[in-house]
Amino acid sequence: MHYREPPPESLRPGTATAAPAALLAAGGPRRALLELARSGPAAGDPVAIERFERLLDIVGGLGSCVLALSGGIDSSFLLAVASPLLGRRCLALTAESAAVPAWDRADAAVAAGEASLHGAVWRTIPTKELDDPRYAHNPRSRCYFCKLEVYGAASAIGKAEGYACVIDGTNASDTQRHDRPGMTAGSELGVRSPLAEAGITKEQLRVLARSLGVAGWDKPASACLASRIPFGELITADRLRRVEAAELALRALGFRQVRVRDFGSHARVEVEEAELVELQNRSTDVQTLLGELGFENWSPAAYSGNGAGDSPQ
């Protein structure tokens, strides 16, 4: 079925297929979302409320969309807004890739389950970025080639099925950084970023997500598993699976924010600074877990969010 402007009458917001009874009773999806924002923790930030109203106008005006759902809080929050407003005219897509962490895939499923209550549809799509040597050789522009693959696949589906546009969870804080080559790919492919367009920052997004009751509003930042491998070193499915297994094991020990940077036989284990002492106290357990995965030794470090960087000289 193709969804173009104007949508079929039965799929317009305000009908039973577009939103559950609770939203309708509150006066429609837009009003209900705005009331949630105004009555929750975001109430103390009038700028956030103003920008949220702008977001509602932007998303409501899309007509229909394909939403790139990574499982992170940004795209999950955007889906929580888009699904009541657009209902079945919102298609969420999650990449089925070895580079997507298991916890992000699980969080995407949770977000999609909530969105389905409003009629939104979710699919996983296989992506082949590892088959592209421009990506697999892990240059600093790696994310550009990844997003070309992911957004290209989403754009093709959107065009074939008649969705008006592709949108992603890039927020206003992201646009202030200079290390986001993936944003260039999105721009080239015409992907829209409603959060950034509305001026919503990462901090405002979390407060608004909490007001809307979005699961995981305070969850730590996440990133693709390729960021654990130093620039210039080959990315393989096996290396990605090893990193994922290591981080899952450390999460099971109780560490909330974990990165295992893969330097071959050596692993740099990053946790929040406040958890470094606990990490060192569990050094025997950590060595056992990492040793079973082929890491001969490891070193602790505070999480900085900067990726693995370059290989040690």
MOJO-V902895 format. One record per helix or strand of 3 or more residues. SS is the DSSP state (H for helix, E for strand). FROM is the first residue (numbers start at 1). LEN is the number of residues. If there is no record, write none. Layout:
ss,from,len
SS,FROM,LEN
SS,FROM,LEN
//
This chain:
ss,from,len
H,9,3
H,21,5
H,29,11
H,41,4
H,46,15
E,65,4
H,73,17
E,90,7
H,102,15
E,121,6
H,129,3
H,133,4
H,142,20
H,174,3
H,181,8
H,194,4
H,202,11
H,225,4
H,237,16
E,258,6
E,266,6
H,273,9
H,283,10
E,297,6
//
